[in-house]
Amino acid sequence: MATARLRNLRMAPRKARIIAKMIRGQNVTTAINQLRFTKKAGAREFFKLLVSAVANAEDRGGVDVDNLVVSTVMVDQGATMKRWRPRAQGRATRIEKKTSHITVEVTETSN
């Protein structure tokens, strides 16, 4: 089992969970190809994170990359940046720019 973490990604967790659901439980090569051709905004970051998890598994040694499966993908909410937008009659509205923490785990299956 090998993990890779991405912290403080400037993307709302709700949007990142859509991509996480796509690759969870899939073979690594299938997940990488799916992320490569997905037009979602965070697909590139998930791609880089998954490649990093595979590299971590290879670095540990004794792992066949062809048998790796994306076992866990967790998306948690990170810190929220608060900004202000001017509105009519001197008022202001708060804008929350959310961030995400993403964890990807890959494990080897016995095929």
BELGI-V426544 format. One record per backbone hydrogen bond with DSSP energy under -1.0 kcal/mol. NH is the residue of the N-H (numbers start at 0). CO is the residue of the C=O. E is the energy in kcal/mol with one decimal. If there is no record, write none. Layout:
<<NH,CO,E> <NH,CO,E>>
This chain:
<<1,105,-2.3> <3,103,-1.9> <5,101,-2.9> <8,99,-2.7> <10,8,-2.6> <15,11,-1.9> <16,12,-2.3> <19,15,-2.1> <20,16,-2.1> <22,18,-1.2> <23,19,-1.4> <24,69,-2.4> <25,22,-1.8> <27,67,-2.1> <30,26,-2.7> <31,27,-2.7> <32,28,-2.1> <33,29,-2.3> <34,30,-2.4> <35,31,-2.1> <36,32,-1.2> <42,39,-1.1> <45,41,-2.1> <46,42,-2.3> <47,43,-2.3> <48,44,-2.1> <49,45,-2.5> <50,46,-2.3> <51,47,-1.8> <52,48,-2.0> <53,49,-2.1> <54,50,-2.1> <55,51,-2.2> <56,52,-1.9> <57,53,-2.3> <58,54,-2.2> <59,55,-1.5> <66,63,-1.5> <67,64,-1.3> <68,106,-2.9> <69,25,-2.9> <70,68,-1.1> <70,104,-1.5> <71,104,-1.4> <73,102,-2.6> <75,100,-3.1> <77,98,-2.8> <80,96,-2.7> <82,94,-2.9> <84,92,-2.7> <86,90,-2.7> <90,87,-1.3> <92,84,-2.5> <94,82,-3.2> <96,80,-3.1> <99,8,-2.0> <100,75,-3.0> <101,5,-3.3> <102,73,-2.4> <103,3,-2.6> <104,71,-2.9> <105,1,-2.7> <106,68,-2.3> <108,66,-2.6> <110,108,-1.1>>
